[in-house]
């Protein structure tokens, strides 16, 4: 297991939750969501299985079907994967064009340079390209309203915020 | 714009730091079956 944190806040945001979770696997920091973009993920948690040759064998993650290792469907496929066999269900992901996350990555670079306003402008442009992308939407929210995310995530606020933004689907 | 990675494709190139500051690439994921778990703090 290798964790890949999709978070522009980097180490300072990721380390506390990793330590609190007791995770004992390596965790990589992907500030610009490069990995999510290559797989077309719009949300976390999401997951990918690689075989011993580094070939992708399973992709799972969408707003309606997130990657949860406690899910018996995923556990079964994980057991097959670790036994060197092919998972039964593959590619359970919403496939999108990665353009939105490429624009998002530009914003992540601006954010890392301390240009938060320009980063937010770029992220809003990215969200307009893919309004269902909660990697982007949540990062905007977390940057503008960090008190709604740390120390605890306020899902009631998120649901209300979706309505304020005119988004007509439920919170994933 | 790059195409999306699909089942049967190799893991795409990447260079990302871990929490200890060590850079990882796709080459570090070869040799054992791996699960990549993408998550966020928010």
Backbone of each chain as ProteinMPNN parsed JSONL, in Angstrom:
{"seq_chain_A": "XXXXXXXXXXXXXXXXXXXXXXXXXXXXXXXXXXXXXXXXXXXXXXXXXXXXXXXXXXXXXXXXXXXXXXXXXXXXXXXXXXXXXXXXXXXXXXXXXXXXXXXXXXXXXXXXXXXXXXXXXXXXXXXXXXXXXXXXXXXXXXXXXXXXXXXXXXXXXXXXXXXXXXXXXXXX", "coords_chain_A": {"N_chain_A": [[0.851, -1.191, 0.0], [0.568, 2.147, -0.879], [0.175, 5.409, -0.004], [-1.221, 8.289, -1.561], [-1.33, 11.503, -1.19], [-3.606, 13.932, -2.047], [-3.233, 17.074, -2.004], [-2.914, 20.472, -1.739], [-1.838, 21.726, 0.411], [0.265, 20.255, 1.336], [2.923, 18.811, 3.298], [2.328, 19.906, 5.87], [-0.423, 19.743, 6.121], [-0.957, 17.095, 5.574], [0.642, 15.342, 7.149], [-0.361, 15.417, 9.904], [-2.847, 14.008, 9.739], [-2.074, 11.562, 8.794], [-0.424, 10.643, 10.838], [-2.302, 10.586, 12.9], [-3.961, 8.598, 11.989], [-2.486, 6.341, 12.223], [-1.311, 5.05, 10.124], [0.871, 2.817, 8.475], [2.188, 2.742, 6.12], [4.021, 3.929, 3.225], [3.608, 7.378, 2.421], [2.969, 9.537, -0.159], [3.244, 12.897, -1.353], [1.153, 14.742, -3.29], [0.843, 17.547, -4.457], [-0.24, 18.894, -6.677], [-2.093, 17.198, -7.697], [-1.289, 15.425, -9.728], [-1.255, 12.635, -10.129], [-3.953, 11.907, -9.798], [-4.995, 13.282, -11.968], [-3.919, 11.895, -14.157], [-5.326, 9.541, -14.021], [-7.884, 10.381, -14.209], [-9.475, 10.913, -12.009], [-12.03, 12.323, -9.967], [-12.414, 12.684, -7.348], [-11.605, 11.934, -3.931], [-11.753, 9.266, -1.495], [-9.806, 7.285, -3.761], [-8.614, 4.537, -5.801], [-5.933, 2.469, -7.082], [-4.764, -0.518, -8.491], [-1.618, -1.995, -8.976], [0.317, -4.346, -10.803], [3.161, -6.594, -10.254], [4.865, -5.792, -12.192], [4.38, -3.184, -12.527], [2.143, -2.561, -13.975], [-1.102, -1.291, -14.587], [-3.897, -2.699, -13.055], [-6.378, -2.376, -11.977], [-8.826, 0.084, -11.421], [-10.44, 2.4, -9.441], [-12.884, 4.616, -8.357], [-15.166, 7.065, -7.931], [-17.654, 9.667, -7.749], [-20.025, 8.435, -7.044], [-19.233, 5.971, -6.256], [-17.023, 5.395, -4.28], [-13.611, 4.623, -3.332], [-13.155, 2.266, -0.971], [-11.549, 0.441, 1.348], [-12.805, -1.181, 3.116], [-15.015, -2.053, 1.844], [-16.66, -4.904, 0.772], [-16.561, -5.751, -1.919], [-14.3, -4.539, -2.925], [-12.408, -5.574, -1.19], [-12.451, -8.256, -1.947], [-11.461, -8.135, -4.56], [-8.992, -7.066, -3.964], [-7.82, -9.17, -2.545], [-7.623, -11.045, -4.63], [-5.869, -9.659, -6.291], [-3.535, -9.469, -4.702], [-2.916, -12.1, -4.623], [-1.912, -12.472, -7.06], [-3.696, -12.68, -9.125], [-6.176, -11.679, -11.603], [-8.259, -8.907, -10.877], [-11.865, -9.032, -10.504], [-13.68, -6.982, -11.162], [-13.056, -4.17, -12.986], [-11.684, -0.885, -13.518], [-13.53, 0.906, -12.238], [-14.307, 3.725, -12.421], [-15.098, 7.138, -12.877], [-14.563, 8.349, -15.956], [-12.83, 11.046, -17.033], [-11.916, 13.927, -18.969], [-8.622, 15.041, -18.577], [-8.097, 17.685, -18.555], [-9.151, 19.643, -16.803], [-7.873, 19.1, -14.363], [-5.324, 19.626, -15.119], [-5.318, 22.373, -15.42], [-5.886, 22.925, -12.795], [-3.491, 22.066, -11.64], [-1.761, 24.081, -12.476], [-2.683, 26.114, -10.859], [-1.994, 25.047, -8.391], [0.74, 25.325, -8.446], [0.958, 28.105, -8.366], [-0.155, 28.527, -5.857], [1.733, 27.286, -4.215], [3.741, 29.102, -4.567], [2.898, 31.145, -3.082], [0.933, 32.73, -4.122], [-1.99, 33.045, -3.584], [-4.507, 34.177, -4.326], [-4.362, 34.245, -7.135], [-4.078, 31.54, -7.546], [-6.557, 30.586, -6.673], [-8.2, 31.751, -8.583], [-7.381, 30.342, -10.859], [-8.116, 27.77, -10.087], [-10.873, 28.043, -9.946], [-11.429, 28.369, -12.609], [-10.67, 25.868, -13.488], [-12.581, 24.313, -12.194], [-14.868, 25.15, -13.494], [-14.527, 23.861, -15.876], [-14.974, 21.269, -15.154], [-17.396, 20.669, -13.312], [-18.178, 18.604, -11.601], [-15.984, 17.815, -10.24], [-14.6, 17.024, -7.324], [-12.107, 17.035, -6.177], [-11.07, 19.423, -6.986], [-13.093, 21.305, -6.259], [-13.266, 20.919, -3.469], [-10.723, 21.654, -2.685], [-10.708, 24.367, -3.221], [-12.658, 25.182, -1.407], [-11.413, 24.411, 1.025], [-9.254, 26.073, 1.074], [-10.363, 28.619, 1.116], [-12.056, 28.515, 3.312], [-10.829, 27.351, 5.76], [-11.506, 26.728, 8.386], [-13.716, 25.154, 8.206], [-12.818, 22.689, 7.674], [-10.668, 21.868, 9.226], [-10.245, 21.534, 12.683], [-11.999, 19.478, 12.047], [-14.067, 18.026, 9.509], [-16.771, 19.726, 8.144], [-19.578, 18.612, 7.095], [-22.228, 19.426, 6.825], [-21.969, 22.146, 6.333], [-20.663, 21.956, 3.867], [-22.658, 20.81, 2.271], [-24.562, 22.863, 2.307], [-23.045, 24.828, 1.108], [-22.748, 23.826, -1.451], [-25.327, 24.229, -2.42], [-25.408, 27.014, -2.329], [-23.638, 27.531, -4.337], [-24.996, 26.75, -6.505], [-24.992, 24.138, -7.329], [-26.463, 21.183, -8.31], [-26.488, 18.556, -7.432], [-26.226, 15.861, -5.02], [-23.989, 16.013, -2.143], [-21.059, 14.124, -2.484]], "CA_chain_A": [[0.0, 0.0, 0.0], [1.253, 3.445, -0.919], [-0.781, 6.504, -0.017], [-0.875, 9.446, -2.387], [-2.155, 12.588, -0.665], [-3.932, 14.982, -3.015], [-3.46, 18.188, -1.083], [-1.972, 21.556, -2.021], [-1.217, 22.145, 1.665], [1.503, 19.512, 1.51], [3.3, 18.114, 4.53], [1.705, 20.43, 7.09], [-1.804, 19.27, 6.177], [-1.044, 15.64, 5.419], [1.293, 14.606, 8.228], [-1.188, 15.183, 11.099], [-3.875, 12.973, 9.585], [-1.385, 10.269, 8.645], [0.0, 10.219, 12.176], [-3.494, 10.265, 13.689], [-4.56, 7.359, 11.491], [-1.626, 5.204, 12.532], [-0.912, 4.39, 8.876], [2.263, 2.358, 8.497], [2.651, 2.593, 4.742], [4.565, 5.2, 2.727], [2.64, 8.363, 1.92], [3.552, 10.514, -1.069], [2.483, 14.15, -1.387], [0.886, 15.135, -4.678], [0.212, 18.859, -4.289], [-0.931, 19.344, -7.888], [-2.978, 16.113, -8.135], [-0.819, 14.869, -11.0], [-1.657, 11.231, -10.268], [-5.402, 11.899, -10.028], [-5.251, 13.753, -13.337], [-3.596, 10.854, -15.14], [-6.357, 8.505, -13.971], [-9.188, 10.995, -14.413], [-10.273, 10.894, -10.779], [-12.648, 13.584, -9.576], [-12.727, 12.651, -5.924], [-10.915, 10.957, -3.09], [-10.686, 8.317, -1.808], [-9.823, 6.484, -4.982], [-7.54, 3.559, -5.699], [-5.387, 1.817, -8.279], [-3.905, -1.67, -8.23], [-0.54, -2.236, -9.943], [0.947, -5.654, -10.62], [4.576, -6.497, -9.876], [5.597, -5.144, -13.29], [3.992, -1.78, -12.591], [1.045, -2.398, -14.923], [-2.374, -1.009, -13.924], [-4.832, -3.821, -13.146], [-7.682, -2.046, -11.381], [-8.994, 1.52, -11.165], [-11.733, 2.514, -8.753], [-13.102, 5.868, -7.67], [-16.059, 8.054, -8.541], [-18.495, 10.298, -6.736], [-21.077, 7.511, -6.615], [-18.657, 4.676, -5.883], [-15.675, 5.726, -3.844], [-12.722, 3.509, -2.992], [-13.185, 2.02, 0.468], [-10.978, -0.896, 1.502], [-13.728, -1.99, 3.908], [-16.056, -2.516, 0.935], [-16.35, -6.306, 0.449], [-16.229, -5.909, -3.342], [-12.908, -4.142, -3.107], [-11.586, -6.552, -0.455], [-12.326, -9.468, -2.757], [-10.535, -7.842, -5.655], [-7.664, -6.886, -3.386], [-7.298, -10.518, -2.281], [-7.231, -11.607, -5.926], [-4.694, -8.922, -6.764], [-2.356, -9.831, -3.915], [-2.612, -13.493, -4.97], [-1.368, -12.482, -8.41], [-4.766, -12.941, -10.086], [-6.814, -10.459, -12.1], [-9.512, -8.504, -10.214], [-13.069, -9.287, -11.295], [-14.226, -5.732, -11.691], [-11.957, -3.245, -13.23], [-11.975, 0.435, -14.045], [-14.734, 1.503, -11.668], [-14.02, 5.138, -12.241], [-15.67, 8.079, -13.822], [-13.444, 8.769, -16.791], [-12.985, 12.426, -17.477], [-10.737, 14.519, -19.574], [-7.759, 15.509, -17.499], [-7.799, 19.1, -18.769], [-9.469, 20.44, -15.618], [-6.839, 18.929, -13.352], [-4.097, 20.272, -15.594], [-5.457, 23.781, -15.032], [-5.746, 22.91, -11.341], [-2.063, 21.947, -11.317], [-1.175, 25.416, -12.624], [-3.035, 26.838, -9.635], [-1.211, 24.508, -7.271], [2.05, 25.954, -8.523], [0.808, 29.47, -7.869], [-0.391, 28.447, -4.41], [3.024, 26.975, -3.589], [4.559, 30.316, -4.649], [2.307, 32.148, -2.205], [-0.018, 33.559, -4.863], [-3.246, 32.345, -3.302], [-5.613, 34.713, -5.117], [-4.222, 33.768, -8.522], [-4.343, 30.103, -7.513], [-8.016, 30.39, -6.592], [-8.758, 32.094, -9.898], [-7.089, 29.221, -11.754], [-8.909, 26.625, -9.649], [-12.275, 28.262, -10.349], [-11.467, 28.092, -14.047], [-10.62, 24.404, -13.615], [-13.87, 23.769, -11.761], [-15.841, 25.431, -14.555], [-14.339, 22.826, -16.899], [-15.436, 19.983, -14.63], [-18.09, 21.016, -12.064], [-18.335, 17.436, -10.73], [-14.687, 17.426, -9.699], [-14.51, 17.425, -5.921], [-10.717, 17.34, -5.834], [-10.903, 20.857, -7.214], [-14.055, 22.079, -5.461], [-12.917, 20.834, -2.051], [-9.5, 22.411, -2.424], [-11.122, 25.777, -3.15], [-13.32, 25.371, -0.108], [-10.464, 24.268, 2.133], [-8.364, 27.238, 1.07], [-11.129, 29.81, 1.486], [-12.736, 28.322, 4.602], [-10.133, 26.233, 6.431], [-12.146, 26.368, 9.651], [-14.748, 24.155, 7.923], [-12.139, 21.432, 7.349], [-9.748, 21.499, 10.295], [-9.788, 20.156, 12.888], [-12.971, 18.471, 11.615], [-14.776, 18.37, 8.281], [-18.161, 20.1, 8.396], [-20.314, 18.206, 5.889], [-23.433, 20.249, 6.694], [-21.534, 23.371, 5.651], [-20.377, 21.621, 2.473], [-23.929, 20.635, 1.565], [-25.131, 24.196, 2.131], [-22.195, 25.551, 0.159], [-23.107, 23.35, -2.792], [-26.551, 24.926, -2.818], [-25.05, 28.42, -2.583], [-22.9, 27.587, -5.602], [-25.882, 26.356, -7.591], [-24.714, 22.758, -7.756], [-27.756, 20.535, -8.065], [-26.342, 17.139, -7.093], [-25.874, 15.719, -3.6], [-22.59, 15.918, -1.756], [-20.621, 12.714, -2.548]], "C_chain_A": [[0.883, 1.235, 0.0], [0.171, 4.51, -0.973], [-0.283, 7.636, -0.892], [-1.816, 10.576, -1.987], [-2.339, 13.668, -1.721], [-4.251, 16.248, -2.222], [-2.439, 19.288, -1.343], [-1.263, 22.028, -0.763], [0.058, 21.391, 1.993], [1.671, 18.925, 2.895], [2.506, 18.591, 5.742], [0.257, 19.994, 7.239], [-1.881, 17.752, 6.239], [-0.492, 14.9, 6.639], [0.382, 14.389, 9.447], [-2.232, 14.075, 10.911], [-3.253, 11.598, 9.384], [-0.983, 9.757, 10.02], [-1.199, 9.832, 13.028], [-4.112, 8.942, 13.262], [-3.749, 6.13, 11.867], [-1.167, 4.451, 11.294], [0.569, 4.026, 8.925], [2.771, 2.064, 7.086], [3.196, 3.946, 4.264], [3.446, 6.104, 2.21], [3.386, 9.401, 1.089], [2.663, 11.75, -1.102], [2.393, 14.641, -2.817], [0.113, 16.451, -4.65], [-0.652, 19.256, -5.488], [-1.875, 18.282, -8.447], [-2.584, 15.562, -9.51], [-1.303, 13.435, -11.203], [-3.16, 11.146, -10.539], [-5.725, 12.31, -11.462], [-4.987, 12.657, -14.354], [-4.647, 9.754, -15.167], [-7.768, 9.078, -14.154], [-10.074, 10.975, -13.186], [-10.804, 12.291, -10.475], [-12.803, 13.704, -8.066], [-11.743, 11.73, -5.221], [-11.918, 10.477, -2.033], [-10.913, 7.602, -3.139], [-8.594, 5.568, -4.948], [-7.171, 2.931, -7.027], [-4.567, 0.617, -7.823], [-2.88, -1.772, -9.359], [0.004, -3.632, -9.724], [2.445, -5.468, -10.392], [5.435, -5.878, -10.977], [5.231, -3.67, -13.433], [2.894, -1.497, -13.594], [-0.264, -2.229, -14.146], [-3.341, -2.169, -14.141], [-6.223, -3.501, -12.626], [-7.707, -0.554, -11.095], [-10.374, 1.704, -10.558], [-11.831, 3.876, -8.06], [-13.981, 6.806, -8.453], [-16.935, 8.615, -7.438], [-19.546, 9.332, -6.198], [-20.523, 6.187, -6.117], [-17.196, 4.879, -5.495], [-14.916, 4.473, -3.403], [-12.653, 3.38, -1.477], [-12.696, 0.593, 0.694], [-11.843, -1.781, 2.396], [-14.871, -2.539, 3.052], [-15.736, -3.956, 0.522], [-16.018, -6.547, -1.014], [-14.759, -5.596, -3.574], [-11.982, -5.108, -2.376], [-11.373, -7.81, -1.289], [-11.331, -9.256, -3.895], [-9.107, -7.629, -5.153], [-7.024, -8.243, -3.087], [-6.826, -11.176, -3.579], [-5.932, -10.966, -6.416], [-3.434, -9.366, -6.025], [-1.954, -11.286, -4.149], [-2.07, -13.607, -6.398], [-2.4, -12.777, -9.475], [-5.435, -11.625, -10.485], [-8.069, -10.135, -11.279], [-10.711, -8.748, -11.126], [-13.606, -8.022, -11.945], [-13.08, -4.757, -11.855], [-12.497, -1.903, -13.718], [-13.302, 0.989, -13.563], [-14.473, 2.971, -11.39], [-14.802, 5.941, -13.256], [-14.529, 8.612, -14.663], [-13.699, 10.158, -17.347], [-11.776, 12.816, -18.3], [-9.907, 15.13, -18.455], [-7.467, 16.998, -17.596], [-8.035, 19.928, -17.504], [-8.369, 20.316, -14.568], [-5.491, 19.469, -13.823], [-4.133, 21.769, -15.274], [-5.318, 23.906, -13.514], [-4.268, 22.879, -10.942], [-1.352, 23.289, -11.482], [-1.447, 26.246, -11.364], [-2.243, 26.35, -8.433], [0.19, 25.107, -7.264], [2.02, 27.385, -8.012], [0.63, 29.477, -6.354], [0.932, 28.207, -3.677], [3.941, 28.187, -3.591], [3.977, 31.446, -3.806], [1.285, 33.044, -2.878], [-1.42, 32.94, -4.76], [-4.399, 32.861, -4.164], [-5.558, 34.228, -6.563], [-4.471, 32.26, -8.598], [-5.845, 29.836, -7.498], [-8.69, 30.716, -7.927], [-8.561, 30.946, -10.868], [-7.944, 28.007, -11.376], [-10.382, 26.789, -10.015], [-12.434, 28.015, -11.85], [-11.457, 26.567, -14.278], [-11.971, 23.785, -13.251], [-14.948, 24.017, -12.815], [-15.722, 24.399, -15.678], [-14.923, 21.486, -16.458], [-16.135, 20.204, -13.285], [-18.274, 19.834, -11.109], [-17.031, 17.042, -10.037], [-14.524, 17.946, -8.274], [-13.072, 17.508, -5.421], [-10.495, 18.838, -5.945], [-11.808, 21.659, -6.283], [-13.642, 22.083, -3.984], [-11.65, 21.607, -1.733], [-9.777, 23.908, -2.38], [-11.749, 26.058, -1.788], [-12.317, 25.376, 1.039], [-9.519, 25.454, 2.216], [-9.112, 28.487, 1.543], [-11.734, 29.72, 2.887], [-12.091, 27.184, 5.386], [-10.79, 25.804, 7.724], [-13.262, 25.347, 9.451], [-14.147, 22.775, 7.656], [-11.195, 20.951, 8.437], [-10.165, 22.22, 11.56], [-10.785, 19.083, 12.432], [-13.682, 18.966, 10.361], [-16.251, 18.586, 8.592], [-18.979, 19.794, 7.14], [-21.609, 18.997, 5.72], [-23.102, 21.556, 5.974], [-21.288, 23.088, 4.166], [-21.672, 21.487, 1.672], [-24.578, 21.987, 1.296], [-24.337, 24.996, 1.098], [-22.488, 25.113, -1.278], [-24.342, 24.067, -3.305], [-26.25, 26.381, -3.151], [-24.351, 28.564, -3.933], [-23.737, 27.105, -6.786], [-25.635, 24.963, -8.127], [-25.902, 21.903, -7.365], [-27.666, 19.031, -7.82], [-25.958, 17.02, -5.618], [-24.373, 15.683, -3.37], [-22.15, 14.45, -1.8], [-20.251, 12.178, -1.169]], "O_chain_A": [[1.824, 1.345, 0.785], [-0.656, 4.515, -1.884], [0.915, 7.91, -0.961], [-2.974, 10.598, -2.404], [-1.372, 14.242, -2.224], [-5.393, 16.467, -1.818], [-1.238, 19.072, -1.189], [-0.208, 22.658, -0.843], [0.846, 21.831, 2.83], [0.7, 18.589, 3.574], [2.06, 17.778, 6.551], [-0.245, 19.883, 8.357], [-2.768, 17.193, 6.884], [-1.099, 13.936, 7.107], [0.349, 13.28, 9.981], [-2.472, 13.291, 11.829], [-3.841, 10.585, 9.761], [-1.175, 8.582, 10.333], [-1.137, 8.868, 13.791], [-4.718, 8.244, 14.075], [-4.258, 5.01, 11.834], [-0.681, 3.325, 11.404], [1.406, 4.819, 9.357], [3.668, 1.243, 6.891], [2.869, 4.985, 4.837], [2.464, 5.634, 1.634], [4.31, 10.057, 1.57], [1.453, 11.649, -0.898], [3.4, 14.919, -3.469], [-1.108, 16.471, -4.799], [-1.691, 19.892, -5.316], [-2.402, 18.441, -9.548], [-3.442, 15.273, -10.344], [-1.71, 13.059, -12.303], [-3.59, 10.394, -11.413], [-6.622, 11.748, -12.09], [-5.745, 12.503, -15.312], [-4.849, 9.106, -16.195], [-8.735, 8.323, -14.244], [-11.298, 11.015, -13.306], [-10.129, 13.296, -10.693], [-13.276, 14.726, -7.569], [-11.129, 10.861, -5.84], [-12.849, 11.212, -1.704], [-12.042, 7.358, -3.566], [-7.661, 5.788, -4.176], [-7.972, 2.867, -7.96], [-3.773, 0.717, -6.888], [-3.219, -1.654, -10.536], [0.144, -4.067, -8.581], [2.942, -4.343, -10.343], [6.579, -5.49, -10.741], [5.707, -2.988, -14.34], [2.713, -0.358, -14.024], [-0.507, -2.936, -13.168], [-3.581, -2.576, -15.278], [-7.151, -4.285, -12.821], [-6.735, 0.007, -10.59], [-11.366, 1.217, -11.101], [-10.96, 4.239, -7.27], [-13.594, 7.291, -9.517], [-16.952, 8.094, -6.323], [-19.915, 9.404, -5.026], [-21.278, 5.36, -5.605], [-16.275, 4.583, -6.256], [-15.501, 3.422, -3.14], [-12.156, 4.27, -0.787], [-13.354, -0.361, 0.279], [-11.646, -2.995, 2.438], [-15.617, -3.406, 3.506], [-14.661, -4.213, -0.019], [-15.26, -7.467, -1.322], [-14.067, -6.291, -4.318], [-10.901, -5.431, -2.87], [-10.273, -8.361, -1.338], [-10.471, -10.099, -4.151], [-8.14, -7.97, -5.834], [-5.837, -8.445, -3.34], [-5.76, -11.789, -3.62], [-5.023, -11.648, -6.891], [-2.396, -9.608, -6.64], [-0.809, -11.668, -3.91], [-1.803, -14.707, -6.882], [-2.044, -13.091, -10.611], [-5.289, -10.603, -9.813], [-8.868, -11.035, -11.017], [-10.601, -8.684, -12.351], [-13.941, -8.006, -13.13], [-12.256, -4.565, -10.96], [-13.603, -1.806, -14.249], [-14.106, 1.481, -14.355], [-14.428, 3.394, -10.235], [-15.118, 5.469, -14.348], [-13.623, 9.261, -14.141], [-14.682, 10.391, -18.05], [-10.757, 12.125, -18.321], [-10.453, 15.675, -17.495], [-6.679, 17.526, -16.811], [-7.235, 20.801, -17.166], [-7.977, 21.308, -13.955], [-4.612, 19.739, -13.005], [-3.118, 22.36, -14.905], [-4.718, 24.855, -13.007], [-3.85, 23.58, -10.021], [-0.441, 23.603, -10.717], [-0.581, 26.969, -10.872], [-1.867, 27.136, -7.563], [0.757, 25.366, -6.203], [2.933, 27.827, -7.315], [1.19, 30.322, -5.656], [1.214, 28.836, -2.657], [4.816, 28.307, -2.734], [4.492, 32.564, -3.81], [0.816, 34.013, -2.279], [-1.949, 32.39, -5.726], [-5.186, 32.067, -4.679], [-6.576, 33.848, -7.142], [-5.007, 31.762, -9.588], [-6.34, 28.97, -8.219], [-9.631, 30.038, -8.343], [-9.473, 30.609, -11.622], [-8.437, 27.298, -12.253], [-11.061, 25.818, -10.35], [-13.463, 27.507, -12.295], [-12.153, 26.057, -15.157], [-12.442, 22.858, -13.91], [-15.838, 23.187, -13.004], [-16.708, 24.098, -16.352], [-15.317, 20.669, -17.289], [-15.544, 19.957, -12.234], [-18.505, 20.045, -9.918], [-16.986, 16.04, -9.324], [-14.335, 19.141, -8.048], [-12.844, 18.016, -4.323], [-9.823, 19.445, -5.111], [-11.353, 22.577, -5.602], [-13.667, 23.126, -3.331], [-11.513, 22.156, -0.64], [-9.161, 24.637, -1.601], [-11.415, 27.034, -1.116], [-12.366, 26.238, 1.916], [-9.038, 25.801, 3.294], [-8.563, 29.309, 2.277], [-11.901, 30.735, 3.563], [-12.733, 26.167, 5.648], [-10.658, 24.65, 8.132], [-13.714, 24.735, 10.419], [-14.876, 21.808, 7.437], [-10.948, 19.751, 8.558], [-10.42, 23.423, 11.515], [-10.45, 17.898, 12.43], [-13.875, 20.168, 10.174], [-16.898, 17.747, 9.219], [-19.061, 20.619, 6.231], [-22.049, 19.22, 4.592], [-23.856, 22.014, 5.116], [-21.662, 23.888, 3.309], [-21.776, 21.981, 0.549], [-25.082, 22.236, 0.2], [-24.91, 25.75, 0.312], [-22.476, 25.927, -2.201], [-24.406, 24.465, -4.468], [-26.766, 26.922, -4.129], [-24.462, 29.6, -4.589], [-23.259, 27.056, -7.919], [-26.023, 24.644, -9.251], [-26.306, 21.9, -6.202], [-28.653, 18.314, -7.983], [-25.426, 17.964, -5.035], [-23.593, 15.368, -4.269], [-22.816, 13.605, -1.202], [-19.863, 11.017, -1.041]]}, "seq_chain_B": "XXXXXXXXXXXXXXXXXXXXXXXXXXXXXXXXXXXXXXXXXX", "coords_chain_B": {"N_chain_B": [[-2.772, 17.99, -23.887], [-2.653, 15.087, -21.947], [-3.386, 11.591, -22.468], [-5.772, 9.572, -20.657], [-4.831, 7.176, -18.179], [-5.307, 3.711, -18.453], [-6.674, 0.452, -17.546], [-4.283, -2.081, -17.91], [-2.367, -0.45, -18.917], [0.966, 0.852, -18.36], [2.039, 2.156, -15.173], [1.997, 5.648, -15.067], [4.675, 8.065, -15.552], [6.047, 9.645, -12.687], [7.184, 11.907, -10.164], [7.341, 12.187, -6.855], [7.454, 13.477, -3.525], [7.917, 11.704, -0.402], [6.706, 11.653, 3.029], [9.018, 11.874, 4.397], [10.604, 13.343, 2.803], [11.878, 12.053, 0.766], [12.239, 11.405, -2.664], [10.004, 9.672, -4.787], [9.543, 7.518, -7.602], [7.814, 6.066, -10.461], [9.274, 3.786, -10.858], [9.878, 2.847, -8.366], [7.731, 1.375, -7.65], [7.758, -1.076, -8.711], [8.062, -4.616, -8.65], [6.639, -5.699, -6.526], [3.15, -6.488, -6.0], [1.081, -3.631, -5.874], [-0.961, -1.311, -4.081], [-2.285, 1.733, -4.802], [-3.411, 4.321, -2.912], [-5.394, 6.966, -3.044], [-5.919, 9.936, -1.338], [-7.269, 12.65, 0.698], [-6.766, 15.433, 2.922], [-8.962, 16.915, 3.458]], "CA_chain_B": [[-3.452, 17.194, -22.862], [-2.251, 13.691, -22.01], [-4.51, 10.665, -22.385], [-5.95, 8.929, -19.358], [-4.272, 5.841, -17.98], [-6.353, 2.684, -18.383], [-6.243, -0.882, -17.147], [-3.37, -2.656, -18.903], [-1.304, 0.516, -19.184], [1.942, 0.993, -17.275], [1.907, 3.328, -14.31], [2.675, 6.785, -15.729], [5.817, 8.68, -14.875], [5.804, 10.661, -11.657], [8.198, 12.117, -9.128], [6.648, 12.791, -5.722], [8.158, 13.255, -2.258], [7.156, 11.125, 0.71], [6.693, 12.535, 4.2], [10.39, 12.046, 4.854], [11.328, 14.169, 1.841], [12.512, 11.214, -0.256], [11.488, 11.361, -3.92], [9.606, 8.378, -5.339], [9.113, 7.495, -8.994], [7.085, 4.846, -10.793], [10.202, 2.653, -10.768], [9.861, 2.346, -6.988], [6.52, 0.58, -7.456], [7.938, -2.331, -9.451], [8.643, -5.714, -7.877], [5.585, -6.287, -5.702], [1.837, -5.886, -6.269], [0.943, -2.382, -5.112], [-2.224, -0.568, -4.076], [-2.179, 3.18, -4.618], [-4.593, 4.832, -2.216], [-5.423, 8.428, -3.152], [-6.765, 10.501, -0.293], [-7.075, 14.073, 0.962], [-6.974, 15.771, 4.334], [-10.215, 17.627, 3.62]], "C_chain_B": [[-3.088, 15.72, -23.028], [-3.468, 12.78, -21.865], [-4.564, 10.027, -21.006], [-5.324, 7.544, -19.343], [-5.422, 4.851, -17.806], [-5.764, 1.37, -17.867], [-5.413, -1.488, -18.282], [-2.242, -1.724, -19.286], [-0.266, 0.471, -18.059], [1.625, 2.219, -16.421], [2.653, 4.491, -14.951], [3.824, 7.333, -14.887], [5.34, 9.643, -13.787], [7.063, 10.786, -10.807], [7.505, 12.855, -8.003], [7.433, 12.515, -4.44], [7.276, 12.497, -1.268], [7.281, 12.065, 1.914], [8.092, 12.741, 4.794], [11.232, 12.875, 3.908], [12.034, 13.39, 0.753], [11.648, 11.173, -1.508], [11.237, 9.925, -4.365], [9.265, 8.566, -6.819], [8.36, 6.194, -9.244], [7.976, 3.616, -10.688], [10.222, 2.051, -9.364], [8.661, 1.452, -6.713], [6.606, -0.762, -8.184], [8.565, -3.374, -8.526], [7.66, -6.421, -6.992], [4.24, -5.718, -6.146], [1.624, -4.692, -5.336], [-0.492, -1.875, -5.187], [-1.887, 0.9, -3.855], [-3.488, 3.676, -4.042], [-4.53, 6.353, -2.249], [-6.39, 8.98, -2.134], [-6.459, 11.984, -0.138], [-7.297, 14.324, 2.439], [-8.313, 16.443, 4.549], [-11.392, 16.713, 3.324]], "O_chain_B": [[-3.203, 15.169, -24.122], [-4.455, 13.143, -21.226], [-3.566, 9.948, -20.29], [-5.294, 6.84, -20.352], [-6.389, 5.127, -17.097], [-4.549, 1.199, -17.766], [-5.789, -1.417, -19.452], [-1.267, -2.147, -19.907], [-0.587, 0.093, -16.933], [1.024, 3.185, -16.89], [3.812, 4.344, -15.339], [3.919, 7.09, -13.683], [4.354, 10.359, -13.959], [7.891, 9.876, -10.75], [7.12, 14.014, -8.161], [8.011, 11.439, -4.286], [6.051, 12.625, -1.286], [7.886, 13.133, 1.822], [8.317, 13.657, 5.585], [12.418, 13.098, 4.152], [12.713, 13.974, -0.091], [10.444, 10.931, -1.419], [12.13, 9.079, -4.325], [8.773, 9.615, -7.234], [8.272, 5.333, -8.369], [7.48, 2.515, -10.452], [10.547, 0.876, -9.196], [8.581, 0.835, -5.651], [5.62, -1.494, -8.257], [9.46, -3.075, -7.735], [7.811, -7.613, -6.723], [4.183, -4.583, -6.621], [1.953, -4.752, -4.151], [-1.153, -1.992, -6.219], [-1.28, 1.264, -2.848], [-4.552, 3.47, -4.627], [-3.708, 6.96, -1.562], [-7.542, 8.554, -2.064], [-5.527, 12.511, -0.747], [-7.937, 13.527, 3.126], [-8.774, 16.546, 5.685], [-12.543, 17.141, 3.409]]}, "name": "protein", "num_of_chains": 2, "seq": "XXXXXXXXXXXXXXXXXXXXXXXXXXXXXXXXXXXXXXXXXXXXXXXXXXXXXXXXXXXXXXXXXXXXXXXXXXXXXXXXXXXXXXXXXXXXXXXXXXXXXXXXXXXXXXXXXXXXXXXXXXXXXXXXXXXXXXXXXXXXXXXXXXXXXXXXXXXXXXXXXXXXXXXXXXXXXXXXXXXXXXXXXXXXXXXXXXXXXXXXXXXXXXXXXXXXXX"}
